[in-house]
Amino acid sequence: MASPILVKEKKLLDVKLGELPSWILMWDVTPQGTSGVFQSSYYQYYKYVHVEKGGVVGISVVLAHSVLFS
């Protein structure tokens, strides 16, 4: 039976092994899509960590989060 949720809307942990190639091919790799990933990672970082003063460490954490979890 097919899943009622579109493959594109699923999170990585919800994707079945057979759906993985089509899920990866649905990523938006345009410059606009890539900047959207960085922007959402930035806002998620500040939503959960809420650093009062930014610096090199904060920026590096945001970039590491974007690379590792997106």
Backbone hydrogen bonds in HBPLUS format (Angstrom, degrees):
<---DONOR---> <-ACCEPTOR-->    atom                        ^
c    i                          cat <-CA-CA->   ^        H-A-AA   ^      H-
h    n   atom  resd res      DA  || num        DHA   H-A  angle D-A-AA Bond
n    s   type  num  typ     dist DA aas  dist angle  dist       angle   num
A0009-GLU N   A0006-LEU O   3.15 MM   3  5.48 134.8  2.37 104.5 115.5     1
A0010-LYS N   A0007-VAL O   3.27 MM   3  5.40 159.1  2.31 105.3 111.5     2
A0014-ASP N   A0011-LYS O   2.96 MM   3  5.36 145.4  2.08 111.4 121.9     3
A0015-VAL N   A0012-LEU O   3.29 MM   3  5.38 154.8  2.35 103.4 110.6     4
A0019-GLU N   A0016-LYS O   2.99 MM   3  5.30 136.8  2.18 107.1 119.4     5
A0020-LEU N   A0017-LEU O   3.38 MM   3  5.28 154.0  2.45  97.9 105.3     6
A0023-TRP N   A0019-GLU O   2.96 MM   4  6.09 148.0  2.06 152.9 163.2     7
A0024-ILE N   A0020-LEU O   2.94 MM   4  6.14 156.2  1.99 156.0 161.1     8
A0025-LEU N   A0021-PRO O   3.05 MM   4  6.25 155.9  2.11 145.5 152.1     9
A0026-MET N   A0023-TRP O   3.33 MM   3  5.33 147.1  2.45  95.7 105.0    10
A0027-TRP N   A0024-ILE O   3.23 MM   3  5.70 168.7  2.24 115.9 118.3    11
A0034-THR N   A0030-THR O   2.90 MM   4  6.13 160.6  1.94 160.1 165.7    12
A0035-SER N   A0031-PRO O   2.96 MM   4  6.09 159.4  2.01 144.6 150.0    13
A0036-GLY N   A0032-GLN O   3.04 MM   4  6.21 143.4  2.18 137.2 147.3    14
A0037-VAL N   A0033-GLY O   3.10 MM   4  6.43 142.6  2.25 140.8 149.7    15
A0038-PHE N   A0034-THR O   3.15 MM   4  6.53 159.4  2.20 149.7 154.4    16
A0039-GLN N   A0035-SER O   2.87 MM   4  6.06 155.0  1.93 146.2 153.7    17
A0040-SER N   A0036-GLY O   2.93 MM   4  6.07 162.8  1.96 146.1 150.3    18
A0041-SER N   A0037-VAL O   2.96 MM   4  6.09 154.5  2.03 145.1 152.6    19
A0042-TYR N   A0038-PHE O   2.92 MM   4  6.06 152.4  2.00 143.7 151.3    20
A0043-TYR N   A0039-GLN O   3.05 MM   4  6.33 161.7  2.08 151.1 154.9    21
A0044-GLN N   A0040-SER O   2.92 MM   4  6.08 152.4  2.00 144.5 152.4    22
A0045-TYR N   A0041-SER O   2.92 MM   4  6.05 151.7  2.00 144.6 152.1    23
A0046-TYR N   A0042-TYR O   3.14 MM   4  6.44 163.2  2.17 150.2 153.3    24
A0047-LYS N   A0043-TYR O   2.89 MM   4  5.95 133.9  2.11 136.7 149.6    25
A0048-TYR N   A0044-GLN O   3.14 MM   4  6.27 155.3  2.21 146.7 150.3    26
A0049-VAL N   A0045-TYR O   2.82 MM   4  5.72 158.1  1.87 153.7 161.0    27
A0059-ILE N   A0055-GLY O   3.17 MM   4  6.41 163.0  2.20 150.6 154.9    28
A0060-SER N   A0056-VAL O   2.95 MM   4  6.11 158.4  1.99 147.5 153.7    29
A0061-VAL N   A0057-VAL O   2.95 MM   4  6.17 149.2  2.05 147.6 155.9    30
A0062-VAL N   A0058-GLY O   3.04 MM   4  6.29 157.0  2.10 146.1 152.0    31
A0063-LEU N   A0059-ILE O   2.98 MM   4  6.25 161.2  2.02 151.1 155.9    32
A0064-ALA N   A0060-SER O   2.87 MM   4  6.00 157.3  1.92 143.5 150.3    33
A0065-HIS N   A0061-VAL O   2.86 MM   4  5.99 156.7  1.91 147.4 153.9    34
A0066-SER N   A0062-VAL O   2.98 MM   4  6.19 156.8  2.04 145.3 151.6    35
A0067-VAL N   A0063-LEU O   3.00 MM   4  6.22 157.1  2.05 148.5 154.1    36
A0068-LEU N   A0064-ALA O   2.91 MM   4  5.98 168.6  1.92 153.1 156.5    37
A0069-PHE N   A0065-HIS O   2.97 MM   4  5.67 164.3  2.00 146.5 151.4    38
